[in-house]
Amino acid sequence: MTLNDRILPVTRWVSAVIVPFLVLAFLILYITPEDSGKRFAWELRPNMQAMFIAAGYIGGAYFFVRVIFGKRWHRVALGFLPVTIFTVSMLGLTVIHWDAFDKGHFPFQLWLILYIVTPLLVPWLWLNNHSADSGEPDSDELLMPMSVRWLMGGLGVMVMITGVVGFIFPDVLIDLWVWALRPLSARALAGWLALLGSAGIVSARESRWSGWRVGLESIFIWHMLILIAAALNPDDFTDGLLNWYIVSVALLEVGMIALYIWMEMRRRALI
């Protein structure tokens, strides 16, 4: 029995509680990355690492704002599994690097509470709301081309593997990455990669364009801010600004813009 694809009030209310924390983290890490040691759970160096994480948080804030004001559950449902994987990874790195944190530091205490609660709360929200979507396309729904779904899934698997390997073996990610990392920061980065990779995998299972849009918009915002951060911090890169990662992000942004415009043109042609 479905609930007519509606977003339940509890899903909206919890999302409304989450958003301010994500916005606050963004403001701290993107606007004043040099003060991360004072205002965040731990010190992030170089500035590019802090701003990368900040960009991810504001992309997440955008997603949860869309949950708050959304009209259909299936349009936001895909984001909950990737967010769950991310929150579990943040709790995991906290446990692994427990001795690296200042337990009397209030931002860390806030971090700890958030990442004890959210690995349970976020999947519960999905389980509680998932029956609202029958999975059937609407009569006027635009379906995603299978080739795009396979491409997204393949990219997602590669990024997911990189995230998992980097979390288990941070030295691998430290050697691979384009700015300097410590083991703690490498595992934090790996958690974000796991979020991105799992988003690609779950999107490949969704045939409806309406189920893709919010996720693409969120990822676009995240990675556009990464490009801006890179332009502001060129000296943070070990091999210069035009490295494999920044080029990949730029290509990803171009690809998402092209896909979005193409699908929206097709959708409007059906109206």
C-alpha positions as a Python dict, from the first residue, in 0.01 Angstrom:
ca = {
    (1, 'M'): (0, 0, 0),
    (2, 'T'): (148, 334, -101),
    (3, 'L'): (107, 677, 54),
    (4, 'N'): (62, 858, -277),
    (5, 'D'): (431, 946, -310),
    (6, 'R'): (415, 1199, -29),
    (7, 'I'): (700, 1310, 194),
    (8, 'L'): (598, 1238, 553),
    (9, 'P'): (598, 1522, 808),
    (10, 'V'): (866, 1355, 1021),
    (11, 'T'): (1096, 1338, 717),
    (12, 'R'): (1047, 1709, 658),
    (13, 'W'): (1097, 1803, 1025),
    (14, 'V'): (1417, 1603, 1066),
    (15, 'S'): (1550, 1753, 744),
    (16, 'A'): (1473, 2099, 881),
    (17, 'V'): (1681, 2019, 1191),
    (18, 'I'): (1973, 1892, 982),
    (19, 'V'): (1999, 2188, 743),
    (20, 'P'): (2127, 2451, 992),
    (21, 'F'): (2417, 2225, 1097),
    (22, 'L'): (2518, 2175, 734),
    (23, 'V'): (2499, 2547, 658),
    (24, 'L'): (2702, 2629, 969),
    (25, 'A'): (2972, 2379, 869),
    (26, 'F'): (2981, 2533, 522),
    (27, 'L'): (3022, 2886, 655),
    (28, 'I'): (3301, 2781, 891),
    (29, 'L'): (3499, 2572, 645),
    (30, 'Y'): (3444, 2764, 321),
    (31, 'I'): (3454, 3123, 444),
    (32, 'T'): (3719, 3083, 718),
    (33, 'P'): (3902, 2757, 642),
    (34, 'E'): (4212, 2880, 824),
    (35, 'D'): (4014, 2874, 1152),
    (36, 'S'): (3891, 2515, 1120),
    (37, 'G'): (4091, 2410, 1426),
    (38, 'K'): (3896, 2657, 1642),
    (39, 'R'): (3548, 2629, 1490),
    (40, 'F'): (3526, 2275, 1350),
    (41, 'A'): (3564, 1929, 1504),
    (42, 'W'): (3932, 1919, 1409),
    (43, 'E'): (4186, 2121, 1214),
    (44, 'L'): (4173, 2071, 838),
    (45, 'R'): (4478, 2144, 628),
    (46, 'P'): (4533, 2261, 361),
    (47, 'N'): (4251, 2508, 301),
    (48, 'M'): (4147, 2306, -5),
    (49, 'Q'): (4057, 2012, 217),
    (50, 'A'): (3840, 2230, 439),
    (51, 'M'): (3666, 2393, 142),
    (52, 'F'): (3611, 2056, -29),
    (53, 'I'): (3424, 1933, 278),
    (54, 'A'): (3237, 2264, 307),
    (55, 'A'): (3119, 2235, -53),
    (56, 'G'): (2986, 1887, 20),
    (57, 'Y'): (2797, 2013, 323),
    (58, 'I'): (2622, 2291, 133),
    (59, 'G'): (2531, 2044, -142),
    (60, 'G'): (2378, 1832, 132),
    (61, 'A'): (2196, 2134, 274),
    (62, 'Y'): (2044, 2197, -69),
    (63, 'F'): (1927, 1836, -84),
    (64, 'F'): (1757, 1850, 257),
    (65, 'V'): (1594, 2185, 174),
    (66, 'R'): (1439, 2013, -126),
    (67, 'V'): (1317, 1740, 108),
    (68, 'I'): (1156, 2001, 334),
    (69, 'F'): (966, 2170, 52),
    (70, 'G'): (933, 1880, -191),
    (71, 'K'): (600, 1749, -315),
    (72, 'R'): (694, 1393, -417),
    (73, 'W'): (897, 1141, -217),
    (74, 'H'): (1053, 968, -517),
    (75, 'R'): (1216, 1295, -623),
    (76, 'V'): (1440, 1294, -313),
    (77, 'A'): (1441, 928, -208),
    (78, 'L'): (1770, 842, -382),
    (79, 'G'): (1971, 1071, -156),
    (80, 'F'): (1909, 887, 168),
    (81, 'L'): (2125, 579, 108),
    (82, 'P'): (2434, 782, 5),
    (83, 'V'): (2386, 1009, 307),
    (84, 'T'): (2361, 702, 529),
    (85, 'I'): (2689, 563, 393),
    (86, 'F'): (2852, 901, 451),
    (87, 'T'): (2733, 931, 812),
    (88, 'V'): (2849, 577, 890),
    (89, 'S'): (3193, 658, 749),
    (90, 'M'): (3215, 974, 961),
    (91, 'L'): (3128, 776, 1273),
    (92, 'G'): (3383, 515, 1169),
    (93, 'L'): (3669, 763, 1129),
    (94, 'T'): (3577, 917, 1464),
    (95, 'V'): (3618, 581, 1635),
    (96, 'I'): (3938, 492, 1446),
    (97, 'H'): (4102, 830, 1517),
    (98, 'W'): (3951, 879, 1862),
    (99, 'D'): (4284, 984, 2016),
    (100, 'A'): (4330, 1258, 1755),
    (101, 'F'): (4030, 1459, 1877),
    (102, 'D'): (4006, 1708, 2162),
    (103, 'K'): (3713, 1566, 2361),
    (104, 'G'): (3663, 1894, 2546),
    (105, 'H'): (3627, 2092, 2220),
    (106, 'F'): (3259, 2187, 2176),
    (107, 'P'): (3257, 2155, 1794),
    (108, 'F'): (3387, 1799, 1834),
    (109, 'Q'): (3120, 1722, 2093),
    (110, 'L'): (2858, 1848, 1850),
    (111, 'W'): (3017, 1641, 1571),
    (112, 'L'): (3010, 1330, 1790),
    (113, 'I'): (2641, 1370, 1875),
    (114, 'L'): (2549, 1426, 1511),
    (115, 'Y'): (2737, 1122, 1386),
    (116, 'I'): (2608, 894, 1658),
    (117, 'V'): (2249, 990, 1579),
    (118, 'T'): (2241, 1032, 1200),
    (119, 'P'): (2370, 683, 1098),
    (120, 'L'): (2053, 548, 1260),
    (121, 'L'): (1816, 836, 1192),
    (122, 'V'): (1874, 882, 817),
    (123, 'P'): (1812, 516, 717),
    (124, 'W'): (1510, 511, 949),
    (125, 'L'): (1364, 807, 762),
    (126, 'W'): (1409, 618, 435),
    (127, 'L'): (1255, 298, 572),
    (128, 'N'): (966, 492, 718),
    (129, 'N'): (892, 679, 396),
    (130, 'H'): (996, 438, 118),
    (131, 'S'): (658, 266, 82),
    (132, 'A'): (516, 595, -43),
    (133, 'D'): (670, 527, -384),
    (134, 'S'): (536, 241, -592),
    (135, 'G'): (825, 276, -836),
    (136, 'E'): (590, 320, -1128),
    (137, 'P'): (646, 613, -1363),
    (138, 'D'): (377, 877, -1394),
    (139, 'S'): (180, 893, -1716),
    (140, 'D'): (377, 1202, -1826),
    (141, 'E'): (714, 1085, -1686),
    (142, 'L'): (1032, 1114, -1891),
    (143, 'L'): (1244, 799, -1866),
    (144, 'M'): (1622, 801, -1845),
    (145, 'P'): (1809, 643, -2138),
    (146, 'M'): (1958, 310, -2037),
    (147, 'S'): (2300, 416, -2167),
    (148, 'V'): (2305, 711, -1925),
    (149, 'R'): (2203, 487, -1636),
    (150, 'W'): (2480, 237, -1717),
    (151, 'L'): (2736, 517, -1745),
    (152, 'M'): (2630, 668, -1413),
    (153, 'G'): (2637, 328, -1247),
    (154, 'G'): (2983, 248, -1383),
    (155, 'L'): (3125, 579, -1267),
    (156, 'G'): (2958, 529, -932),
    (157, 'V'): (3118, 188, -885),
    (158, 'M'): (3465, 325, -961),
    (159, 'V'): (3428, 618, -723),
    (160, 'M'): (3275, 394, -457),
    (161, 'I'): (3567, 151, -478),
    (162, 'T'): (3810, 442, -447),
    (163, 'G'): (3626, 564, -138),
    (164, 'V'): (3614, 223, 31),
    (165, 'V'): (3978, 142, -44),
    (166, 'G'): (4082, 491, 67),
    (167, 'F'): (3894, 454, 394),
    (168, 'I'): (4044, 113, 475),
    (169, 'F'): (4391, 200, 346),
    (170, 'P'): (4427, 579, 377),
    (171, 'D'): (4788, 569, 257),
    (172, 'V'): (4658, 468, -87),
    (173, 'L'): (4444, 781, -106),
    (174, 'I'): (4723, 995, 38),
    (175, 'D'): (4955, 883, -243),
    (176, 'L'): (4685, 927, -508),
    (177, 'W'): (4541, 1262, -407),
    (178, 'V'): (4626, 1603, -548),
    (179, 'W'): (4662, 1790, -221),
    (180, 'A'): (4837, 1683, 100),
    (181, 'L'): (4638, 1457, 332),
    (182, 'R'): (4685, 1303, 673),
    (183, 'P'): (4520, 967, 758),
    (184, 'L'): (4224, 1135, 934),
    (185, 'S'): (4160, 1375, 648),
    (186, 'A'): (4210, 1096, 395),
    (187, 'R'): (3935, 893, 559),
    (188, 'A'): (3708, 1200, 567),
    (189, 'L'): (3770, 1248, 195),
    (190, 'A'): (3703, 879, 137),
    (191, 'G'): (3365, 916, 307),
    (192, 'W'): (3268, 1191, 63),
    (193, 'L'): (3384, 978, -229),
    (194, 'A'): (3174, 690, -99),
    (195, 'L'): (2873, 924, -85),
    (196, 'L'): (2930, 1033, -444),
    (197, 'G'): (2992, 681, -570),
    (198, 'S'): (2686, 535, -399),
    (199, 'A'): (2478, 820, -540),
    (200, 'G'): (2583, 712, -889),
    (201, 'I'): (2498, 349, -814),
    (202, 'V'): (2150, 416, -676),
    (203, 'S'): (2077, 661, -958),
    (204, 'A'): (2148, 388, -1210),
    (205, 'R'): (1857, 193, -1061),
    (206, 'E'): (1616, 484, -1107),
    (207, 'S'): (1448, 507, -1448),
    (208, 'R'): (1259, 833, -1387),
    (209, 'W'): (1417, 1167, -1474),
    (210, 'S'): (1220, 1329, -1191),
    (211, 'G'): (1406, 1099, -951),
    (212, 'W'): (1744, 1223, -1077),
    (213, 'R'): (1702, 1599, -1080),
    (214, 'V'): (1749, 1692, -716),
    (215, 'G'): (2053, 1468, -681),
    (216, 'L'): (2217, 1614, -991),
    (217, 'E'): (2150, 1967, -870),
    (218, 'S'): (2303, 1890, -531),
    (219, 'I'): (2615, 1731, -683),
    (220, 'F'): (2649, 2019, -929),
    (221, 'I'): (2648, 2277, -648),
    (222, 'W'): (2903, 2074, -450),
    (223, 'H'): (3147, 2041, -738),
    (224, 'M'): (3107, 2394, -868),
    (225, 'L'): (3217, 2516, -526),
    (226, 'I'): (3512, 2275, -543),
    (227, 'L'): (3624, 2440, -867),
    (228, 'I'): (3592, 2784, -710),
    (229, 'A'): (3790, 2666, -407),
    (230, 'A'): (4060, 2529, -636),
    (231, 'A'): (4089, 2863, -814),
    (232, 'L'): (4127, 3034, -474),
    (233, 'N'): (4390, 2790, -349),
    (234, 'P'): (4614, 2693, -644),
    (235, 'D'): (4920, 2653, -421),
    (236, 'D'): (4752, 2372, -226),
    (237, 'F'): (4794, 2130, -517),
    (238, 'T'): (5105, 1918, -534),
    (239, 'D'): (5105, 1904, -917),
    (240, 'G'): (4956, 2241, -1002),
    (241, 'L'): (4598, 2349, -1055),
    (242, 'L'): (4541, 2158, -1381),
    (243, 'N'): (4566, 1815, -1222),
    (244, 'W'): (4369, 1498, -1295),
    (245, 'Y'): (4112, 1560, -1021),
    (246, 'I'): (4023, 1920, -1107),
    (247, 'V'): (4004, 1834, -1477),
    (248, 'S'): (3775, 1541, -1389),
    (249, 'V'): (3551, 1766, -1181),
    (250, 'A'): (3529, 2019, -1464),
    (251, 'L'): (3434, 1744, -1711),
    (252, 'L'): (3177, 1611, -1463),
    (253, 'E'): (3020, 1956, -1436),
    (254, 'V'): (3003, 1996, -1814),
    (255, 'G'): (2851, 1650, -1848),
    (256, 'M'): (2587, 1719, -1583),
    (257, 'I'): (2494, 2052, -1744),
    (258, 'A'): (2460, 1888, -2083),
    (259, 'L'): (2251, 1602, -1943),
    (260, 'Y'): (2028, 1835, -1746),
    (261, 'I'): (1960, 2069, -2038),
    (262, 'W'): (1897, 1777, -2277),
    (263, 'M'): (1655, 1602, -2043),
    (264, 'E'): (1473, 1923, -1955),
    (265, 'M'): (1431, 2010, -2324),
    (266, 'R'): (1287, 1664, -2385),
    (267, 'R'): (1058, 1695, -2081),
    (268, 'R'): (921, 2032, -2188),
    (269, 'A'): (860, 1902, -2538),
    (270, 'L'): (618, 1653, -2383),
    (271, 'I'): (419, 1918, -2198),
}
